[in-house]
Amino acid sequence: MKLSTRAQRIEPFYVMEVAKAAQALAREVAGGHDPMVFLNIGEPDFTAPPLVQEAADRAIRAGLSQYTPALGLDALREHISGWYAERFGIDVPARRIVITAGASAALQLACLALIDAGDEILMPDPSYPCNRHFVTAAQGEAVLIPTTAEERFQLSAAKVDAAWGARTRGVLLASPSNPTGTSIAPAELRRIHEVVQARGGLTIIDEIYLGLSYDAAYGQTALAIDDHVISINSFSKYFNMTGWRLGWMVVPDALVPAVERLAQNLFICASTIAQHAALACFAPESIAEYERRRLEFKARRDYFIPALNQLGLTVPVMPDGAFYAWADCTQAAEKLGVQGSWDFAYALMQRAHLAITPGRDFGTAETARYVRFSTANSMAQLQESVARLARILG
Ligand SMILES: Cc1ncc(COP(=O)(O)O)c(C=O)c1O
């Protein structure tokens, strides 16, 4: 069967391939001394809190299962607007908030609404692989710009300015980032946006991990800069609802009708049950629970990153958000007699029954040196992982 050029240009999501191999090995070693520990998974180990589960249950029983408007339930858009006011002290009117099937659908809508064939979008290397594939699926070109630890693995205004070419249409950033957990400093982000605006371009920023920020110096939304920023967000990470497939984006007023038309045609609406359930995310009791969990994620970071550093798996920048550690495995790989992050990840899987993610998916610049650990696992499992790493690397 002849595939479209578009489909052929989408690379495999290697994280998933590694996860499949880890699952297969987990079945083999189940019941043994060292069952597999999964630090490769990019989703919270928590589930939706009780009020959200009850709200979903009530919605199902009340038969609230018809389509909603394409832009989402007005009540949910209002709640999200209230969340921006309370948490970030900014006014984001509900009319600019579009409810989507996860950040993934929001990114697709943004790319399809704004990118024409051949348009170039600048992104940092490393970055979340699907983001560049959304650009590719819209027939654009993702241009990955290598970043350094000194830059917190993020783009700077100077780099955006230098890389801007005749076909550049904008930037797609993520702050905090997957796989590094690092954010762009607010002043730098403002400068980037100024460079982009001066060129008449687009600033799209994936803020899916913004709720999971641990450092007040970084945990501000780019929406505070001005109304032209397009911000992507989700109920997946802070709100612990990955499989519910619910997210949102905030767009400039002028973009709402085009996004609405696309959403009507491509998705009709996001899951109605999930939308009704998500209303309960903003109840004070749920927010209190989410905040308790955020602090648990922070405690895990504070334990795990220094432990990795001590083991020679150097994390050059302390993550200020999300639940990832981007670690240089050069020295550790040498100790195991392997070369590169791909072989190192497989060696850990086989010799320590520890599943992690090699850098490969996230770009090309230095991804053979780096691996991603996810700390979205219990403290006990993180301690077990450190003990196993010490055993084979010590
Ligand atoms: C940076 C980033 N953006 C987007 C997504 C997609 O999230 P969602 O579940 O909301 O579609 C992920 C998922 O891991 C992510 O890490």
The ligand as an ORCA input file, in Angstrom:
! r2SCAN-3c Opt
* xyz 0 1
  C       5.689     18.142     26.338
  C       4.453     17.347     26.089
  N       3.487     17.866     25.293
  C       2.375     17.194     25.013
  C       2.146     15.920     25.526
  C       0.867     15.207     25.176
  O      -0.014     15.223     26.280
  P      -1.554     14.906     26.272
  O      -1.735     13.669     27.103
  O      -2.229     16.076     26.955
  O      -2.011     14.751     24.879
  C       3.105     15.323     26.349
  C       2.925     13.962     26.860
  O       3.804     13.353     27.456
  C       4.299     16.067     26.635
  O       5.271     15.573     27.426
*
